[in-house]
Amino acid sequence: QVRLVESGGGLVQPGGSLRLSCAASTIFRFNAMGWYRQAPGKQRELVATITSGGTSNYADSVKGRFTISRDNAQSTVHLQMTSLKPEDTAVYYCNLHSPSLGMDYWGKGTLVTVSS
């Protein structure tokens, strides 16, 4: 089984920055990783993904502001968030996709609150 643990969330003012981290209980160099978020009353949505080769993609709403990265040796993935907006407020979840098992693994989430 795979366990993902997010950290780095908190309260930040609009325009500020936060760096989220996700630690995995196993190596995942062959897996695509991602960050998703869910705001109250909304469905969970894709924020950013990164392939095993390091290719990233982003939701239009965060392009130019967020950066996803991974460190396969440490089994960690990060999300650097800058120029944060109140609409970025959500619980952010780390995701690992396993094609061989045909399933996704999720962390418990870390809350990001952007407010003045």
Backbone hydrogen bonds, N-H to C=O, Kabsch-Sander energy under -0.5 kcal/mol:
donor,donor_aa,acceptor,acceptor_aa,energy
5,V,23,A,-2.1
7,S,21,S,-2.1
10,G,111,L,-0.7
12,V,113,T,-2.8
15,G,84,L,-3.3
16,G,13,Q,-2.4
18,L,81,M,-2.2
20,L,18,L,-0.5
20,L,79,L,-2.8
21,S,7,S,-2.6
22,C,77,V,-2.1
23,A,5,V,-2.5
24,A,75,S,-2.6
25,S,3,R,-1.7
31,N,28,F,-2.3
33,M,50,I,-2.7
34,G,95,N,-2.1
35,W,48,A,-3.0
36,Y,93,Y,-2.6
37,R,45,E,-2.4
38,Q,91,V,-2.0
42,K,39,A,-2.2
45,E,37,R,-3.1
47,V,35,W,-2.6
48,A,35,W,-1.9
49,T,57,N,-2.2
50,I,33,M,-2.8
51,T,55,T,-2.7
54,G,51,T,-1.6
57,N,49,T,-1.9
59,A,47,V,-2.4
62,V,59,A,-1.8
63,K,59,A,-1.0
65,R,62,V,-2.3
66,F,62,V,-2.1
67,T,80,Q,-2.2
69,S,78,H,-1.9
71,D,76,T,-3.0
74,Q,71,D,-0.6
75,S,71,D,-0.8
76,T,71,D,-2.0
77,V,22,C,-1.9
78,H,69,S,-2.8
79,L,20,L,-2.3
80,Q,67,T,-3.0
81,M,18,L,-3.3
81,M,79,L,-0.7
82,T,65,R,-1.6
82,T,80,Q,-0.5
83,S,15,G,-0.6
84,L,16,G,-2.2
88,D,85,K,-2.3
89,T,86,P,-1.9
90,A,112,V,-1.9
91,V,38,Q,-2.3
92,Y,90,A,-0.6
92,Y,110,T,-3.0
93,Y,36,Y,-3.3
95,N,34,G,-2.6
96,L,105,Y,-2.0
97,H,32,A,-2.1
98,S,103,M,-2.8
102,G,98,S,-1.4
103,M,98,S,-1.7
105,Y,96,L,-2.8
107,G,94,C,-1.6
108,K,4,L,-0.6
110,T,92,Y,-2.0
112,V,90,A,-2.8
113,T,10,G,-2.7
113,T,111,L,-0.5
114,V,112,V,-0.5
115,S,12,V,-2.0
115,S,113,T,-0.7
